[in-house]
Amino acid sequence: MRCIDDAWSRHETELRRFLRHRAGSDAEGDDLLQEVFLRALRQKSGLCGIDNPRAWLFHAARNLLIDRLRLSKAQVPLPEDLAAEPGEAPPAVDGLSQCLPRVLSELSPEDREALTLCDIEGMTQQDFARLKGITLPAAKSRVQRARTRLKARMTEVCRVSFEASGEVAAFVPRPPLE
């Protein structure tokens, strides 16, 4: 008990100031201070076995503040109409993945490699440039040209039609090559 008394008398004022400042009110800070004191009392050996009682007290105070913040977060109810209506069709663009394997196989090997590595597998264009032994601007141009050719080929072969806003309106699926 002596260790708690010593540590508490040395750090109580500083700890109170710390908690009041972060809690938003003096009363809330004092409640938290009391809880820190109770946690110190519950320590098996008091604070005697702890090398730095000040650090332990402030660590306990920070944990209490975090716990209070988590508990006080306001819960916002979700609107009823947030979920998609049953039977609602996914956007047409989602179905274009049906055309992608076949159209990719019809592109040049260079275009297919650039698109597969950078857009499908997620390789950075910087890494692609290193892999191919070209400059970054050259790699960016190569990927951009491959994307343009892929879009043109998909529009032609899959008969993609667009809405006025530029979104995919419809397409004709193409089965993969056998």
NORSUL-V215843 format. One record per pair of residues at least 12 apart in sequence whose ideal C-beta (glycine too) atoms are under 8 Angstrom apart, sorted by the first residue. I is the first residue (numbers start at 1). GAP is how many residues later the second one is. If there is no record, write none. Layout:
<<I:GAP> <I:GAP>>
//
This chain:
<<1:45> <2:44> <2:46> <3:42> <3:43> <3:44> <3:45> <3:50> <4:36> <4:37> <4:39> <4:42> <4:43> <6:47> <7:33> <7:40> <7:46> <7:47> <7:50> <8:29> <8:32> <10:43> <10:44> <11:42> <11:43> <11:46> <12:21> <15:18> <15:21> <15:42> <15:43> <15:46> <16:13> <16:14> <16:17> <18:40> <18:43> <19:13> <19:14> <19:17> <19:42> <19:46> <22:43> <23:42> <23:45> <28:40> <32:29> <32:32> <32:33> <32:36> <33:28> <35:29> <36:21> <36:24> <36:25> <36:28> <39:21> <39:25> <40:16> <40:17> <40:20> <91:76> <91:77> <92:75> <92:76> <92:77> <92:78> <92:79> <93:74> <93:75> <95:76> <95:78> <96:58> <96:62> <96:64> <96:72> <96:75> <98:75> <98:76> <99:55> <99:58> <99:59> <99:72> <99:74> <99:75> <100:54> <101:75> <102:55> <102:72> <102:73> <102:74> <102:75> <103:47> <103:50> <103:51> <103:54> <103:55> <103:71> <104:12> <104:46> <105:72> <106:47> <106:51> <107:39> <107:42> <107:43> <107:46> <110:32> <110:36> <111:34> <111:35> <111:38> <111:39> <112:34> <114:14> <114:25> <114:28> <114:29> <114:32> <115:28> <115:31> <115:32> <115:35> <117:14> <118:25> <119:24> <119:28> <125:14> <125:15> <125:18> <126:13> <128:15> <154:17> <157:17> <158:13> <158:14> <158:15> <158:16> <159:12> <159:13>>
//
